[in-house]
């Protein structure tokens, strides 16, 4: 199992203790991705942010064009 996760040399146990969670939860988050610990609303926000990033990187950078691409036209 991963024991040191940053340049500061913090162990999983130290990170978990400071966050008030188990070491296993920290390990799973780091190895499985953050989506595994998010609730439904948070997952939707991440999905929307990824989608907006793709739209903006494709050159559609006006608020109106982003809203249109996301299907949120007024």
C-alpha positions as CSV (number, residue, x, y, z in Angstrom):
1,X,0.0,0.0,0.0
2,X,1.1,3.6,-0.7
3,X,2.6,5.1,2.4
4,X,3.9,8.5,1.4
5,X,1.7,10.6,-0.8
6,X,3.2,14.1,-1.0
7,X,6.5,16.0,-1.0
8,X,5.7,16.8,2.7
9,X,6.1,13.1,3.5
10,X,2.7,12.7,5.0
11,X,1.5,9.2,5.5
12,X,-2.0,8.0,4.6
13,X,-2.6,7.7,8.3
14,X,-1.6,11.3,9.0
15,X,-3.8,12.6,6.1
16,X,-6.7,10.4,7.2
17,X,-6.4,11.6,10.8
18,X,-6.3,15.3,9.8
19,X,-9.5,14.7,7.6
20,X,-11.3,12.6,10.2
21,X,-11.6,9.6,7.9
22,X,-10.1,6.2,7.6
23,X,-6.8,5.5,5.9
24,X,-8.6,3.2,3.6
25,X,-10.9,6.0,2.4
26,X,-7.8,8.2,1.6
27,X,-6.1,5.3,-0.2
28,X,-9.3,4.5,-2.3
29,X,-9.7,8.2,-3.2
30,X,-6.1,8.5,-4.4
31,X,-6.1,5.2,-6.3
32,X,-9.7,5.1,-7.5
33,X,-10.2,8.7,-8.3
34,X,-12.1,11.4,-6.4
35,X,-15.5,10.5,-8.0
36,X,-15.6,7.4,-5.7
37,X,-16.2,9.6,-2.7
38,X,-18.5,12.4,-4.1
39,X,-22.2,12.5,-3.7
40,X,-24.6,12.8,-6.6
41,X,-24.6,16.6,-6.7
42,X,-20.8,16.8,-6.5
43,X,-20.5,14.3,-9.3
44,X,-22.8,16.3,-11.5
45,X,-20.8,19.5,-10.8
46,X,-17.6,17.7,-11.8
47,X,-19.3,16.3,-15.0
48,X,-20.5,19.8,-15.9
49,X,-17.1,21.3,-15.3
50,X,-15.4,18.7,-17.5
51,X,-18.0,19.3,-20.2
52,X,-17.5,23.1,-20.0
53,X,-13.8,22.7,-20.2
54,X,-14.2,20.6,-23.4
55,X,-16.5,23.2,-24.9
56,X,-14.2,26.1,-24.1
57,X,-11.1,24.3,-25.4
58,X,-13.0,23.7,-28.6
59,X,-13.2,27.5,-29.1
60,X,-16.8,28.1,-27.9
61,X,-15.9,30.7,-25.2
62,X,-18.8,33.1,-25.1
63,X,-21.3,32.5,-22.2
64,X,-24.1,32.1,-24.8
65,X,-22.3,29.5,-26.8
66,X,-21.3,27.5,-23.7
67,X,-25.0,27.6,-22.5
68,X,-26.1,26.5,-25.9
69,X,-23.7,23.6,-26.0
70,X,-24.8,22.5,-22.5
71,X,-28.4,22.6,-23.6
72,X,-29.2,25.5,-21.3
73,X,-30.4,28.2,-23.6
74,X,-32.9,30.7,-22.3
